[in-house]
């Protein structure tokens, strides 16, 4: 027979009453504003930290938002639980200092772990994002309930206090999001942003601890050894950040970019964006096309008009400016207009890839979807779609509405070529073919036979025009530059497309279509 007490649960520890005065309203507001803003700085920069290893896709963005929200929820719950069991005055400063240390350590942790977790697997994305965000965000989210507990001296004003501090925290998050997105990311590398944030958190925590000890006229919890250990951890995190492997030569507003020299071709340069190869340029011979898909684009351009005849070309996406420089070299007098969303890539191209804007080449910085709407109708002989966010065509450049704009800009005999990357089961390329075919009368596809057979991922080149396509001439030219590639058209292309959906501005699940089954 059990004892009378064995069936009775032990009561929770009684709440610890808060003694002493509340924080000054200005200090309380600052702490909530600052800590909430710091979480959003972390969230924004985290996307840039993990991008070089797992890409910048909808899944990665969703993971960053979801993990950050989970950290905020867990941190707020934990902070509230602790506030009822410990005097918040002894917890606020350590929370900020620990958040600073965790922020400093985040950079080397992500860069070392990223080398192991490279790829687009969902588990790798979630784990790397969690390493980048969760611990510092949870610590920072605990600050608000700790501050709220200190300010609740008068229960008649509970709603007012909670509502005011909650609003201030939201304003802090909004301010940090806008400041980071519009100013900090464009002006500073991620390393500088994170280290500056870590130092700021540490200094605020140390200053707050000094202030609270002075107000209490006694030492708050936290032995000297623990404080020394925290200081050492902070210095260690900052030190590791300086030696951690950095996948970027430069960070632009959109990319982690690096240019490497081809060991087998001294004049060859490879542009890597978020660690993925995006462009190859031969500084000594702009006619040289290294990648298969650029050879296919060159083959189509070579037969789009009589050899050597100038073209009016529009390029959606610049990258390394390989195709514009090829057209200029093979067709002197060609007018190339390049829409490139990343001004940093234009500057990098001028500095390291031999890009020379001027007569025959004009780079316009901005979103291609917005810029193409301002182009005159029937103004271009060739439109080249080669815009990517990591390895994904931005969804708003893949819809029927975008195809209609391109058709409007192309001359009646003009040609549109679009570079697409897809993987088995090839749902996206089929949908994009259906989308382009909904606007253009004649469509063809260039791709490796093993990719069409769903044996591997690959580049695919869509070729479209309202005029009959010179397929015989294209095939002949392909036989010269890449004889193994297939050219699909007519009934064969219709069978390949099958019942694929037409993508629209209202419904274009590009990232989901690209996900492997």
C-alpha positions as CSV (number, residue, x, y, z in Angstrom):
1,X,0.0,0.0,0.0
2,X,1.5,3.3,-1.0
3,X,2.1,6.1,1.4
4,X,-0.4,8.9,1.5
5,X,2.1,11.3,-0.1
6,X,3.0,9.1,-3.0
7,X,0.0,10.0,-5.1
8,X,0.3,13.8,-4.5
9,X,2.3,15.8,-7.0
10,X,4.9,18.2,-5.5
11,X,3.7,21.7,-5.9
12,X,5.7,24.1,-8.2
13,X,8.2,26.3,-6.4
14,X,6.4,29.5,-5.3
15,X,7.0,32.6,-7.4
16,X,9.8,34.7,-6.1
17,X,8.5,38.2,-5.4
18,X,10.3,41.1,-7.0
19,X,11.8,43.5,-4.5
20,X,13.0,47.0,-5.1
21,X,12.0,49.6,-7.6
22,X,11.0,49.0,-11.2
23,X,13.4,49.9,-13.9
24,X,13.2,53.5,-15.2
25,X,10.7,53.5,-18.1
26,X,13.3,54.7,-20.6
27,X,15.7,51.9,-19.7
28,X,13.0,49.3,-19.8
29,X,11.9,50.5,-23.2
30,X,15.4,50.6,-24.5
31,X,16.1,47.0,-23.3
32,X,13.0,45.7,-25.0
33,X,13.6,47.7,-28.2
34,X,17.2,46.8,-28.4
35,X,16.9,43.0,-27.7
36,X,13.9,42.7,-30.1
37,X,15.8,44.5,-32.8
38,X,18.8,42.4,-32.3
39,X,16.8,39.3,-33.0
40,X,15.7,40.7,-36.4
41,X,19.2,41.7,-37.3
42,X,20.2,38.1,-36.6
43,X,17.3,36.7,-38.7
44,X,18.2,39.0,-41.6
45,X,21.9,38.3,-41.6
46,X,21.4,34.5,-41.1
47,X,20.1,34.2,-44.6
48,X,23.4,35.6,-45.9
49,X,25.4,33.3,-43.6
50,X,23.7,30.1,-44.7
51,X,23.2,31.0,-48.4
52,X,26.7,30.0,-49.6
53,X,26.2,26.5,-48.3
54,X,22.5,25.7,-48.8
55,X,21.4,28.4,-51.3
56,X,18.9,31.2,-51.0
57,X,15.6,29.5,-51.8
58,X,12.1,29.7,-50.5
59,X,12.8,26.7,-48.3
60,X,15.9,28.4,-46.8
61,X,14.0,31.7,-46.3
62,X,11.1,29.8,-44.7
63,X,13.5,27.9,-42.4
64,X,15.1,31.2,-41.2
65,X,11.7,32.7,-40.4
66,X,10.4,29.5,-38.8
67,X,13.5,28.8,-36.7
68,X,13.7,32.5,-35.5
69,X,10.0,32.4,-34.5
70,X,10.6,29.1,-32.6
71,X,13.5,30.7,-30.8
72,X,11.4,33.8,-29.9
73,X,8.6,31.6,-28.6
74,X,10.9,29.4,-26.6
75,X,12.9,32.3,-25.3
76,X,9.8,34.3,-24.3
77,X,8.4,31.2,-22.5
78,X,11.7,30.5,-20.7
79,X,12.2,34.1,-19.8
80,X,8.7,34.3,-18.3
81,X,9.2,31.0,-16.4
82,X,12.5,32.2,-14.9
83,X,11.1,35.7,-14.1
84,X,8.7,34.0,-11.7
85,X,11.4,32.0,-10.0
86,X,14.4,34.3,-9.9
87,X,14.8,38.0,-9.4
88,X,15.0,39.3,-13.0
89,X,17.6,41.8,-11.9
90,X,20.1,39.0,-11.7
91,X,19.1,37.6,-15.1
92,X,18.9,40.5,-17.5
93,X,22.6,41.3,-17.8
94,X,23.7,37.7,-18.1
95,X,21.1,37.1,-20.8
96,X,22.4,40.0,-22.9
97,X,26.1,39.0,-22.4
98,X,25.4,35.4,-23.2
99,X,23.5,36.5,-26.3
100,X,26.5,38.6,-27.4
101,X,28.8,35.6,-26.9
102,X,26.4,33.3,-28.8
103,X,26.3,35.8,-31.6
104,X,30.1,36.0,-31.8
105,X,30.3,32.2,-31.9
106,X,27.6,31.9,-34.5
107,X,29.8,33.0,-37.4
108,X,32.6,30.4,-37.0
109,X,30.1,27.7,-36.1
110,X,28.0,28.3,-39.3
111,X,31.1,28.5,-41.5
112,X,32.7,25.3,-40.2
113,X,29.4,23.4,-40.1
114,X,28.4,24.8,-43.5
115,X,31.4,23.1,-45.2
116,X,29.9,19.8,-43.9
117,X,26.2,20.5,-44.5
118,X,26.5,21.8,-48.1
119,X,23.6,21.1,-50.3
120,X,19.8,21.6,-50.4
121,X,18.7,18.7,-48.2
122,X,15.9,19.8,-45.8
123,X,17.7,18.4,-42.8
124,X,20.9,20.3,-43.7
125,X,19.0,23.5,-44.2
126,X,17.1,23.3,-40.9
127,X,20.2,22.3,-38.9
128,X,22.4,25.0,-40.3
129,X,19.8,27.7,-39.8
130,X,19.2,26.5,-36.2
131,X,23.0,26.8,-35.6
132,X,22.9,30.4,-37.0
133,X,19.8,31.7,-35.2
134,X,18.3,29.7,-32.3
135,X,20.5,30.2,-29.3
136,X,21.2,33.9,-29.5
137,X,17.6,34.6,-30.6
138,X,16.2,32.6,-27.7
139,X,18.4,34.4,-25.2
140,X,17.3,37.8,-26.6
141,X,13.7,36.9,-26.6
142,X,13.9,36.2,-22.8
143,X,14.7,39.8,-22.1
144,X,11.2,41.2,-22.7
145,X,9.4,39.0,-20.1
146,X,12.1,39.7,-17.6
147,X,11.7,43.4,-18.1
148,X,7.9,43.1,-18.0
149,X,8.1,41.3,-14.6
150,X,10.2,44.1,-13.2
151,X,7.7,46.8,-14.4
152,X,4.6,45.1,-12.9
153,X,4.7,46.9,-9.6
154,X,1.1,48.0,-9.9
155,X,-1.3,45.2,-11.0
156,X,-3.9,47.8,-12.0
157,X,-1.6,48.8,-14.9
158,X,-0.7,45.3,-16.1
159,X,-2.4,45.6,-19.5
160,X,-0.9,49.0,-20.1
161,X,2.7,47.9,-19.2
162,X,2.5,44.7,-21.2
163,X,0.9,46.4,-24.2
164,X,3.4,49.3,-24.2
165,X,6.5,47.0,-23.9
166,X,5.1,44.6,-26.5
167,X,4.6,47.5,-28.9
168,X,8.0,48.8,-28.2
169,X,9.5,45.4,-28.9
170,X,7.6,45.2,-32.2
171,X,8.9,48.7,-33.2
172,X,12.4,47.5,-32.4
173,X,12.0,44.5,-34.7
174,X,10.6,46.7,-37.5
175,X,13.4,49.3,-37.2
176,X,16.1,46.6,-37.2
177,X,14.6,44.8,-40.2
178,X,14.5,48.0,-42.3
179,X,17.9,49.2,-41.1
180,X,19.6,45.9,-41.8
181,X,17.9,45.3,-45.2
182,X,18.3,48.8,-46.6
183,X,21.5,50.0,-45.0
184,X,23.7,47.5,-43.1
185,X,23.7,44.6,-45.6
186,X,24.5,47.0,-48.4
187,X,27.3,48.8,-46.4
188,X,29.0,46.1,-44.3
189,X,30.0,42.4,-44.6
190,X,28.1,39.9,-42.5
191,X,31.2,39.4,-40.3
192,X,31.3,43.0,-39.4
193,X,27.5,43.2,-38.7
194,X,27.6,40.1,-36.4
195,X,30.7,41.1,-34.5
196,X,29.4,44.6,-34.0
197,X,26.1,43.2,-32.8
198,X,27.9,40.8,-30.4
199,X,30.0,43.6,-29.0
200,X,27.0,45.9,-28.6
201,X,25.1,43.1,-26.7
202,X,28.1,42.5,-24.5
203,X,28.6,46.2,-23.7
204,X,24.9,46.8,-23.0
205,X,24.9,43.7,-20.7
206,X,28.0,44.8,-18.8
207,X,26.7,48.3,-18.5
208,X,23.3,47.1,-17.3
209,X,24.9,44.8,-14.7
210,X,27.0,47.7,-13.4
211,X,23.9,49.9,-13.2
212,X,21.8,47.3,-11.4
213,X,24.5,46.5,-8.9
214,X,24.9,50.1,-8.1
215,X,21.1,50.6,-7.7
216,X,20.9,47.5,-5.4
217,X,24.0,48.6,-3.5
218,X,25.0,44.9,-3.4
219,X,26.5,42.3,-5.7
220,X,24.0,40.5,-7.9
221,X,24.2,36.8,-8.5
222,X,27.1,35.7,-10.6
223,X,30.5,34.7,-9.2
224,X,33.6,36.3,-10.6
225,X,34.8,33.0,-12.1
226,X,31.6,32.8,-14.2
227,X,32.0,36.3,-15.4
228,X,35.6,35.6,-16.4
229,X,34.6,32.5,-18.2
230,X,32.0,34.5,-20.2
231,X,34.6,37.0,-21.1
232,X,37.0,34.3,-22.3
233,X,34.1,32.7,-24.4
234,X,33.4,36.0,-26.0
235,X,37.0,36.6,-26.9
236,X,37.2,33.0,-28.2
237,X,34.2,33.5,-30.4
238,X,35.5,36.8,-31.8
239,X,38.9,35.1,-32.5
240,X,37.4,32.1,-34.2
241,X,35.3,34.5,-36.4
242,X,38.5,36.0,-37.8
243,X,40.0,32.6,-38.8
244,X,36.9,30.8,-39.9
245,X,36.8,29.8,-43.6
246,X,35.1,32.6,-45.6
247,X,33.5,31.4,-48.9
248,X,33.3,35.0,-50.2
249,X,35.8,37.4,-51.8
250,X,33.1,40.1,-51.5
251,X,29.5,40.2,-50.2
252,X,27.2,42.1,-52.4
253,X,23.6,43.1,-51.5
254,X,22.4,39.7,-52.8
255,X,25.3,37.3,-53.1
256,X,28.4,35.9,-51.6
257,X,30.7,36.3,-54.6
258,X,34.1,34.9,-55.5
259,X,36.2,34.9,-58.7
260,X,38.7,32.2,-59.2
261,X,41.4,31.6,-61.9
262,X,41.2,28.5,-64.1
263,X,44.4,26.5,-63.4
264,X,44.2,25.1,-67.0
265,X,43.6,28.4,-68.7
266,X,45.4,31.4,-67.1
267,X,43.0,33.9,-68.7
268,X,39.9,32.0,-67.6
269,X,37.9,33.3,-64.7
270,X,35.0,31.6,-62.9
271,X,32.4,33.6,-61.0
272,X,31.0,31.7,-58.0
273,X,27.8,33.0,-56.3
274,X,27.0,31.5,-53.0
275,X,29.6,28.8,-53.8
276,X,27.9,27.8,-57.0
277,X,29.5,28.2,-60.4
278,X,27.6,30.9,-62.4
279,X,29.8,32.2,-65.1
280,X,33.0,31.6,-66.9
281,X,34.9,34.4,-68.8
282,X,38.0,34.2,-70.8
283,X,39.7,37.6,-70.5
284,X,41.8,37.0,-73.5
285,X,39.2,35.5,-75.8
286,X,35.5,36.6,-75.3
287,X,34.5,34.2,-78.1
288,X,35.4,31.3,-75.8
289,X,32.3,29.7,-74.1
290,X,33.2,27.2,-71.4
291,X,29.8,26.0,-70.1
292,X,27.5,23.9,-72.2
293,X,24.5,26.2,-71.8
294,X,26.4,29.2,-72.9
295,X,27.5,27.3,-76.0
296,X,23.8,26.6,-76.7
297,X,22.9,30.2,-76.3
298,X,25.8,31.1,-78.6
299,X,24.6,28.5,-81.2
300,X,21.1,30.1,-81.2
301,X,22.5,33.6,-81.4
302,X,24.8,32.5,-84.2
303,X,21.8,31.6,-86.4
304,X,19.4,34.2,-85.2
305,X,20.5,36.5,-88.0
306,X,23.2,36.4,-90.8
307,X,26.7,35.8,-89.5
308,X,28.3,39.0,-88.2
309,X,25.1,41.1,-88.3
310,X,24.6,43.3,-85.3
311,X,21.7,42.5,-82.9
312,X,19.7,44.4,-80.4
313,X,19.9,42.2,-77.4
314,X,18.3,42.3,-74.0
315,X,19.8,40.2,-71.2
316,X,17.8,39.4,-68.0
317,X,20.6,38.8,-65.5
318,X,24.2,39.7,-66.0
319,X,26.3,37.4,-63.9
320,X,29.8,37.4,-65.5
321,X,28.4,39.1,-68.7
322,X,29.7,36.1,-70.7
323,X,27.0,36.2,-73.4
324,X,27.0,40.0,-73.9
325,X,30.7,40.0,-74.5
326,X,30.4,37.0,-76.8
327,X,27.8,38.8,-78.9
328,X,30.0,42.0,-79.1
329,X,33.0,39.9,-80.2
330,X,31.1,37.9,-82.8
331,X,28.7,40.6,-84.0
332,X,30.4,44.0,-83.7
333,X,28.0,46.8,-83.2
334,X,25.5,44.7,-81.2
335,X,23.6,46.7,-78.6
336,X,23.5,44.8,-75.3
337,X,21.3,46.0,-72.5
338,X,21.8,44.0,-69.3
339,X,19.3,44.0,-66.4
340,X,21.2,43.0,-63.3
341,X,19.6,43.3,-59.9
342,X,22.9,43.2,-58.1
343,X,25.0,46.3,-58.6
344,X,27.8,44.7,-56.7
345,X,28.1,42.1,-59.5
346,X,28.4,44.8,-62.1
347,X,31.2,46.4,-60.1
348,X,32.9,43.0,-59.7
349,X,32.6,42.4,-63.4
350,X,34.2,45.6,-64.2
351,X,37.0,45.0,-61.7
352,X,37.8,41.4,-62.3
353,X,36.0,40.0,-65.4
354,X,36.8,42.5,-68.1
355,X,33.3,44.0,-68.3
356,X,33.5,47.4,-70.1
357,X,30.2,49.3,-70.1
358,X,29.9,51.8,-72.8
359,X,28.9,51.8,-76.4
360,X,27.4,48.4,-77.1
361,X,27.0,47.4,-73.4
362,X,24.7,49.1,-70.9
363,X,24.2,47.6,-67.5
364,X,21.0,48.7,-65.7
365,X,20.8,47.8,-62.0
366,X,17.3,46.7,-61.0
367,X,14.8,43.9,-61.0
368,X,14.3,42.6,-64.5
369,X,10.5,42.2,-64.1
370,X,10.2,45.9,-63.3
371,X,12.7,47.1,-65.9
372,X,11.3,45.0,-68.8
373,X,8.0,46.7,-68.5
374,X,9.6,50.0,-69.5
375,X,11.2,48.6,-72.6
376,X,9.7,49.7,-76.0
377,X,7.6,47.1,-77.9
378,X,9.2,45.3,-80.8
379,X,12.7,46.6,-79.9
380,X,14.9,43.5,-79.4
381,X,16.1,40.8,-81.8
382,X,17.3,38.6,-79.0
383,X,16.2,38.3,-75.4
384,X,18.3,36.1,-73.0
385,X,16.8,35.0,-69.8
386,X,19.7,34.0,-67.4
387,X,18.6,35.3,-64.0
388,X,19.0,33.1,-60.9
389,X,18.7,33.3,-57.2
390,X,21.3,30.7,-56.3
391,X,20.2,27.8,-58.7
392,X,16.6,28.8,-59.0
393,X,14.9,31.1,-61.6
394,X,13.2,33.8,-59.5
395,X,9.5,32.9,-59.6
396,X,8.3,36.3,-60.9
397,X,10.5,35.9,-63.9
398,X,9.0,32.5,-64.7
399,X,5.3,33.3,-65.1
400,X,3.1,33.7,-68.2
401,X,2.8,37.4,-67.4
402,X,6.6,37.8,-67.7
403,X,6.6,35.8,-70.9
404,X,4.0,38.1,-72.3
405,X,6.2,41.1,-71.5
406,X,9.2,39.5,-73.2
407,X,7.0,38.7,-76.3
408,X,5.9,42.3,-76.4
409,X,9.5,43.5,-76.3
410,X,10.8,41.0,-78.9
411,X,10.5,41.9,-82.6
412,X,8.2,39.8,-84.8
413,X,11.1,37.6,-85.8
414,X,12.9,37.9,-82.5
415,X,14.1,35.0,-80.4
416,X,13.8,34.4,-76.7
417,X,16.2,32.0,-75.0
418,X,15.8,31.1,-71.3
419,X,18.3,29.1,-69.2
420,X,16.6,26.9,-66.6
421,X,18.1,24.4,-64.1
422,X,16.1,21.4,-63.0
423,X,16.4,18.0,-61.5
424,X,14.4,14.8,-61.9
425,X,11.5,14.5,-62.0
426,X,11.8,17.7,-64.1
427,X,8.5,19.3,-63.0
428,X,9.8,22.9,-63.3
429,X,11.2,22.7,-66.8
430,X,8.0,21.1,-68.0
431,X,5.9,23.8,-66.4
432,X,8.2,26.6,-67.7
433,X,7.9,25.2,-71.2
434,X,4.2,25.1,-70.9
435,X,4.3,28.7,-69.7
436,X,6.4,30.0,-72.5
437,X,4.4,28.0,-75.1
438,X,1.2,29.7,-73.8
439,X,2.6,33.0,-75.2
440,X,5.0,32.1,-78.0
441,X,3.9,30.3,-81.2
442,X,7.1,28.3,-81.7
443,X,9.1,26.7,-78.8
444,X,12.0,24.3,-78.7
445,X,14.2,22.8,-76.0
446,X,17.9,22.1,-75.9
447,X,19.1,19.7,-73.3
448,X,21.4,16.6,-72.7
449,X,19.6,13.3,-73.5
450,X,20.4,11.9,-70.1
451,X,18.7,14.9,-68.5
452,X,15.6,14.5,-70.6
453,X,15.6,10.9,-69.5
454,X,15.5,12.1,-65.9
455,X,18.8,10.5,-65.1
456,X,20.4,13.7,-63.7
457,X,19.9,17.4,-63.2
458,X,21.1,19.8,-65.8
459,X,20.7,23.2,-67.5
460,X,17.9,23.3,-70.0
461,X,17.6,26.0,-72.7
462,X,14.2,27.1,-73.9
463,X,14.1,28.7,-77.3
464,X,10.9,30.6,-78.4
465,X,9.7,32.9,-81.1
466,X,6.5,33.9,-82.9
467,X,8.3,33.3,-86.2
468,X,9.3,29.7,-87.3
469,X,12.5,28.7,-85.5
470,X,15.6,27.9,-87.7
471,X,15.8,24.5,-86.2
472,X,17.9,22.9,-89.0
473,X,20.5,25.7,-88.7
474,X,20.4,25.5,-84.9
475,X,20.9,21.7,-85.0
476,X,23.8,22.1,-87.4
477,X,25.5,24.7,-85.2
478,X,24.9,22.5,-82.1
479,X,26.7,19.7,-83.9
480,X,29.7,21.9,-84.0
481,X,29.7,23.2,-80.4
482,X,28.1,20.3,-78.5
483,X,27.1,17.4,-80.7
484,X,25.8,15.2,-77.9
485,X,22.9,17.6,-76.9
486,X,19.3,17.0,-78.0
487,X,17.0,19.5,-79.7
488,X,13.4,18.8,-78.9
489,X,10.5,20.4,-80.8
490,X,7.0,19.7,-82.3
491,X,5.2,16.5,-81.1
492,X,8.2,15.3,-79.2
493,X,8.3,18.5,-77.1
494,X,4.5,18.3,-76.6
495,X,4.8,14.8,-75.3
496,X,7.7,15.9,-73.0
497,X,5.6,18.8,-71.6
498,X,2.6,16.6,-71.0
499,X,-0.1,18.1,-68.7
500,X,2.3,20.5,-66.9
501,X,0.8,23.6,-65.4
502,X,1.2,27.1,-66.8
503,X,2.8,29.3,-64.1
504,X,1.1,32.6,-63.4
505,X,1.7,35.6,-61.1
506,X,-1.1,34.1,-59.0
507,X,0.3,30.6,-58.8
508,X,4.0,29.8,-59.5
509,X,5.4,27.3,-56.9
510,X,8.8,27.3,-58.5
511,X,10.7,26.1,-55.5
512,X,8.3,23.3,-54.8
513,X,8.4,22.2,-58.4
514,X,12.2,22.0,-58.2
515,X,12.2,19.9,-55.0
516,X,13.0,16.3,-55.8
517,X,10.2,13.8,-55.2
